[in-house]
Amino acid sequence: MAGGLSTRSRKLMRSVVKLVHPDLFPDHAYERTMNTESLKALNKYVEEMSERRRPRPARLEFYIKDPKAMSSALKKVSAQLGTSGSLSPLFLAFGLINAADVKDEPLSESDVDFLHWLRNCVSEAVSTAERHEKLKLSIRALKNTLEEKYTIVSIQVGAEYAVSIAEQEKQLEALTSLQEALGAPGADVNLKGVSLQLYHPSMSPTEYGNFGYDGGSFSFHTELMRAFIADDGCIHIVADRMRMVDELSKLDLSRARILTDVSHHWARRMREVTPHVTELLRVRSVWCDAKTELMSQRFVLWAGYLLERRSDVEASLREKMFSFSIIVHTDTDAPLISFHPSSPVLNVSADCPTDHLLEFLASEAGSGASTDAAEVHASRAREDALLEDVRSALDAKVVIKICMSDQVNDGARRLLEHAHMIRSAVNLSGACIALDDCYEVWDSGFISIPYDFSIQELPAMVRMLQAGKRPADLTPAERDAAVKAASIGAGNGATNGAANGVTNGVANGAAKHAGKTARGPKAAPPQPQQQSQQPPPRASNVGGAARGSSRERGGN
């Protein structure tokens, strides 16, 4: 496994394997399986390094025996390995090195042939994205069918969003198990008016139990979670078709219905008062960071206090209008009111007194926050227009921005500038593209491109297209020679001349060969994108969503 590693790394790797080897955990089936799967992922990661390829990111989760614990409890150790090919995060997680020893030496982006990489990955990425979309629709359809047939209020399976196809397949398998269990002969469970949170057995929370021996010692044991009713009435259950109906029949479903009714009452009241308080405060919108019934209650009470003092609010604000949105939260560690100039969102605590909020809104600080929010909205509108221009020019399905560097928009402009060249070499029809900080293909089918990508090969490609040659037909040596010639000619204006040639007639010759140089099956036409119904990010996340949440746009 460690053939491409340094002597020091091989030594540290052996230390890790000694701690996590599956044979060390004969009495812990779940932890043994997790260690086995993570070792497989680590093995694949190192193999890709050994082959001098940029490894795909890997999330590793191991269980080890905790020497500090009095019992035989196990400790979880997690590590995230990136595309740089560094194993330092793994060694650091196990305490084998300290922070000062961490080395992360990313591959030079100049070593990545931009168009060659894009051409090789786009077909697979488009296929993955289409598969992801089909699974999403299948999951949604089966959920709707089950909810309608058994009059279930709602079914949530797994996490709110499934990032990878593997997660989607498990969600579909869990729903299928529920369908088979409820449709089996003798299955007499009335789920009318309840909500379900479904877990695939391989992704279920676990329960722990102790088993005693005659000698007085105890062995720690894990097993699948048993079904239970949460405070909001939602039934949490593992999709095990062999025991699902039996577990449901043992629950107090009447209590679950009552709690569900109460929870939905507060959620309904929240939806009812939101438009009224938005109009009263004259802001762009009002959101509630409501993840629990208690949060919904707190929001309704906060809004009620404002609506009761309608005359005071109108007198304080007079004719003012605000460009920001308000998000109401219950974070007791946060200030009552907070705003960041780079965000169009004003964060307000549900504990914030009405007078305190009105004082802020009527002050110069409130006016300044509105001015800043207006500029943020204008900036985002320009950015959205630029990304739409890039999407249209590349004939892609969608183009989004992830990395928040100020240079990302410059990268988008360069994509737009060289769109004709790129399309003549790569068929991006139906592709989902993310401007980020690395080359990567996500599990959802998105193609991640670094904003500072190298376009040095493009002039050579233009000359080849002019000559009627196909880049895909060139040998690696011929390609390298062409790129080198382009680099030499760049100092004499060859780069600009070649780039300008695209718009001065070269595009006609390039288009003639575009169909021949394209790779991969004909992609499906772009589907209309639904607008997100999620609330805007809190100020602590100002500047754009984290990469993980942006990848989740492809989720269910």
N, C-alpha and C positions, 0 to 999 in steps of 0.2 A: 504493500500500500504506500509506503513512504519512499518509493524509488527516486522521486524527484526532489526530495527534501535534503536540507543540510544535515550534517551529523548531529548538531545540537537539536534540530527540530525532530529528528528521528528518535533521539533519546527522550525528549519531552513527550512525544507521541506514545512511546511505550509506557511511560508513567500514567498517561491518561487511560490507556487500554487496561492496565492493571487494576484501575479503580472501577471501571465500568463494565468489565467483561460479563456478558449475560450469565455465565456459569456461576457467578458469585451470588446470584439471586434466585435460587431454586424455589423459594417460598413466596416469591413476589411476581406473579404472572404479568401484571400490567407493567411494572417497572422493568422487568426483564425484556418485554416486547419493545418498550420505548428505547431502551439502550441498544437493542439489536437494530432497530430502524435508524437510529441516529448514527450508529457505526457504519451502516450502509451508506448513508448520506455523506458522512465524512470520507469514506473510501472513494466515493464518486468524485467528491471535491478535489481530493489529492490526485486522483488519476487525471483529471482535467488540467491540474497544475503541471503534472509530469509531462503531459503532451504539449506543453507550452500554449495552452488555450486559456482564455479568460474564463475562470470558473464561474458557474452560476451561484448566486447567493444561497446560503444554506442556514437554516435555523436548526440548531442542535439542542436537544433536551435529554440530559442524562440524569440517572439517579445513582447516588453513591451512599455508602454507609457513613453516617455522621459520627465521627469519633467522640464528639462532645456530648452526644445524647446518652442518657442513662439507659434507654430501652434500645430496641433494634430498629428504631425509626430511620427512615431513609431521607436524604436531603436531595433536593432538586438543583441541578446545575445547568444553566442555559448559556448559550453562546451564539452570536450572530456572525457568520462569516460572510464578508462582502466579496465583490468582484475583483479586489486587488490581489487575491492569492495569498493573503497573510493569514497565518494560523495563530497570530498573537492573541486575538480575542478569546480563543479556546483555552490557550495556556494561562491567560490572565484569569479566566473564570474559575479554573481549577487551582489557582494560587501558586502555580509553578513559576510564574514570573511576576514582577511588579509593574506598575504603570510606566516607570521610566524605561523598562525594557521593551515596551510595545513598539513594534515596527510595522508600518503600513506603507509599503512601497508599491503604489498603483502602477499598472502598465502605462507607458506613455501613449497618449491618445494618437500621437503621430504614427505609432506602430500599427494602428488600426486603419485599414483601408476602408474608408467610409462607405463608398459605393459598393465595394466588394462585400463588406459585412452586411449592408442593407439588402443587397440582392440575394444573399444566401438565407437571410432570416425572414424576409417579408412573406414568402409563401406560407411557411409554417405558422407565422404569427397570425396571418389573416385566417388560416384554417382554424387555429386555436380560438380566435375571437368569435368566429362563426359558431363553433362548437359550444363556446361559453354562452352565447346568446340563445342557442337552441335549448340548452339545459335550463337556462333561467326561465324560459317560457314554459318548459315542461314542468318545472317545479311549481311555478305560479298556477298553472292549469290544474295540477293535481291538488294543490292546497285549496283552490276555489271549489273543486268538485267535492272534496271531503267536508269542507265547511258548509256547503249547501245541503249535501245529503244528510248529514248528522246534525244540522243546525248548530254547529259550533261557532262561537263568536269569532274566534281567530285562532290560527295555528302558526306558530313561529318555530322553525326548525333550525337548530344550530345557532350560529352567530347571525347577526342581523344581515350581514353581507358575506357572500362566499367569494373569496378572491380567486381561488384556483378551481380548475375543473375537477380535481380530486375531491375537494370539499363539496362541490355541487353534486357530484355523483353520490356522495354519502348522504347528502340531504334528500336526494331523490329516493335513495334506498330506504331511508328512515320513513319517508312518507308512504312508500309502497308497503313497508312492514305494518304501518298503522292501518292502511287500507285492508290488507289481508287479515289482520287481527280482528278488526271490527266486522268484517264480512264473513268470518268463519262461522260454521254451524254452532249454535248454542251461545254465541257471543251476545249477551243481553246487557248492554251498558248504555244508559241514557246520558249523552253528552250535550244535550240541548242547553244553551245559555252559558257554557263554560269556555275558557280559553286554555290552549295547550302550548307548552314549551317542550318541543320534542328534541331528543338528543340521539345521535347515532351511537351505537355501543362503543365504537372506537374513539369517540370524542366526548364521552360522557364524564361528568364529575364522578369521583369515586368516594366510597365510604370506607372507613377503617374499623377494624375490630381486633380484639386481642384474644388469643387462644392460649389457655394455660396448660402447663404440663405438670406431671407429678412432682417434678423437682422444684416447682415454684417459679420457673422462668416462663417468660411469655414471648410469643412470636407475633409480630405485627402482620396484619393481613389486609388486603384491599379487595373490594368487590364493587360491582356496579351500583350506582345510586338507586335507592328505592324511591318510588313515586311519592310526591308530597304536594300539598297545597300551600302556595305562597300567600303573603299578607294581602296581595291584591287579587286573590282568588285564582290566579293562574296555576294550572296543574303542570308540574315539571315531571317528565317521565322519559325513561329510556325506551327507544324503539326496538324492543325485544319482542318479537311476535309470539314467543312461547309463553311469556308471563305478563304481557301488557294488559290484557283484559282482566286477569286475576288481580293485578295491582289496582286497576281502576275501580273494580268492584269493592275493594276494601276501603276506598276513600269516601269521605263525607261529601258527596257531590252537591247536596243541598247547601252546605256551608260555602262551597266553592262558587255556587251561583250567586249567593247573597253578596259575597265579597267582590265578585266580578261586577255585579250591578252597582255597588257603591263606587268602585273604581271608575267605571264608565260614566257614572253620574258626574264626578268631578272633571273627568276629561271632556264631557259634553259641555259643562258649565264654562270650562276654560275656553273652548271654541266659541261659545256664545258671547262672552264678554270681551274677547280679544279685539274684534272690529270696533267696538264702542270706545275702548280705552285708547286704541290707535288714533281714532278720529279726534278724541278729546285732547290728547297730547300733541297732535299735529306732527307726528313723526312718520317716517317712511313705513315702518311696520313695527309690531311688537311680538316678541317670541318668548316662550317659556321653556327654560331648560328642564323640561318635565320628564324624568325617567321613572318616577314612582308616583303613587297616589298622593303621598304627602306633598311632593313638589307641586302637583296640580292644585291641591287645596291651598297651599301657600300663595300661589299665583292668583287664584280666584279671590282670596281675601285681600291681597295687595291691590288688585284691580277694583275691588268693591269699595275700598277706602277712597280711591281717586274719584270714582263715579259718584259717590255720596257727596263729594265736595266739588261738584262740577262748576258751580258759580265761582268758587275761589280759584280754580284752575284757569277758567276762561279769563278772569280778571288779571291774573298774574302773567299769562302768556300773550294777552291782547291779540294782535294780528300776526304773531310770530309763526313761522313754519320751519321745520327742521329737516335736514337732509339725512340724518343718521337714523338707524333702527335702534330699538331698545331690546335687549335680551335680559330677562329677569331670572336670577339664579338664587340658589340657597347655600352658596359657599360661605360659611361663617368666617373663613380666614381672609376673604377678599374685602376690599373697601366697599362702603355703601354705594359709591358711584365711582366708576373708573372709565377712562377713555384714552385711547392711543391715537395720535395723529394719522397713523398709517392704516387705521381701521375705520369702516363706516358704521361701527357698532358702539353704542353706549351700554356699558354693563351696569345693571342696577340690582342691588340685593333686594330680596323679598322683605327684608327687615327695614328697608329704607323708609323713614317717615315721609309722609306726603309733603310737608313743609320743606324738608331738606331737598327733595327732588325739584319742587317748584322754584326754590331759591337758585338752584343750579341752572335750570332751564331759562330763567329770566335774566341771568347774569351774562357778562361778557364771555365767561368761560363756555356757557351753553352756545352762544352765537359763534364763538371760535371753533367749537367742536363741529357745528353744523357746516361751517365753511370748509374745514378739513375733510369732512365726510363727502361733501360735494365734489372736491377735487379727487378723492379716492374713486368715487363712482365714475367720474369723467375719465380718469386714467384707466380704469378697468374696462370701460367701454371702448377706448382706443385699443387696448390690448386684445380684447375679444374680437374687434374688427380685424386686427392684424393676423390673429390666429385663424380666423375664418378665411382671410385672403390666402394664407398658406395652405389651408385645407383644400380650398378650391383649386389652387394652382397645382397641387400635387395629386388631386383627384382622390384624396384620402377620405376615410369615413369620418374621422374626427381628429383634431390636433389640440392637445391641451398643454398647459405649462405646469411643471411640478417644482423644479428648482427655483428658488426665489432670488437668485443673483440678478443684479441690475443688468447684467450682460445677456440674460436670456432673450430679451426682446431683440437684441442685436443678432442673436443666433436665428431667431424667427425671420428677421429681415434677410439674412443670408440665404436661408432656405427659399424664401420667396424670390430672391434675386437669381438663384441658380435652379429654379424649379424646372425649367425646360430641359436643362442638362440631366437633372436627376430623373425626370420622367422618361427621358430617352434611354436611360440605362436600366431603370427599375420600374416595374409595374406596381404602383402603390394603390391601385384601385381597391377600395374597401379596407385599407389598413388603418389601424388606430395608432397614432403617434403621440408620444409624450416627450416634450423638451425637458430634460433632466440634467444630471451631472455624470452619466455613465452610459455605456453601451450595454443594453440588456433587453431580453424579451421576457415580459412578465407572464405569469401563469394565466392571466386573463386575455392574453394575446396582444397587449399593448407593446409597441416597439419603443423603447427608451433610447433617445439620442442625446448625447451631451451637447449643451448649448455652444461649447467651444470646439465643435467638431472640425476636422481637417477636410478641406475641399480640394487639396492639392492635385488630386487625380483628374479633376474635371476638364482642364484645358486639353490634356492628352486625349481624353475621351471625345471631346469635340472634334479634334483633328482626325481621330479614327473614324468617327461617324461621317465626316466629310469625305473620307476616302472610301466609304462603303464597307468598312470593316466592323465586325461585331466584337465588342470587348470580351464577351464570354468565350470567343474562339481563341483568344490569345493564351499562350503559355505563361506561367508565372514570370519567367525570365523576360519575355517580351513586354509584359505588363510593367515590370520594374523599370525596364529601359525606357518605356514611354513616359512613366511618371518622372524619372530622372531627367529626361529631355525637357519635360514641361517645367520642372523646377529651374533648370538652367535658363530656359527661355523667359521665365518670369521676370528676371532682372532686366530684360530688354523690352519689356512690355508685352511679351507673348501672352501672359495670363489675361491681361485686360483685352487684348485683341481677340483671343479665343472666346472669352466670355461675351464680348460685344457681338461676336459673330453669330451667336445664337439668335439674337433679335434682328440681325441684318441678312438673314437668308439661310444661315446654317440650320435653323430649326426645321426648314423644309426637308433637308437631307436627313436630319436626325429622326424626324417623324416617320420617314420612309422605312427606317430600320427599327423603330421602337417596338413594333409587334414581334420582331424576330429576337430582340434582346431581352424581352420581358420573360420572367420566370414565374412558374407557379400557375395554378388553375385560375380561370376567370373568376374574379371575386363577385359576390352578390352586390347589387347596388346599395348605396348607403341607406340606412334606415333612419327615419326621423328620431331625433334625440328628445327625450322627455326632460322637462325642466325639473331640477331637483326641488323637492319639497322640504328639505332639511333646513333648520334655522341657520343663520349666518354664524361664523366662528366667533368665539369669545376673543377679547382683545389679546389674551395671552397667546393666541394662535394667529395673530395679525400677520398679513403678508401672504396668506395662502394656506391651503390645507396641507397637512403632512403627507408625505409620499404614501404611506399606507392607506390613508383615507381616500386619496385621489385614485389609487388603484382600485378602490372599492366601488368606483363608479360603475364598474362592470358587473357588480354584484346583483343579488336578487332584489 
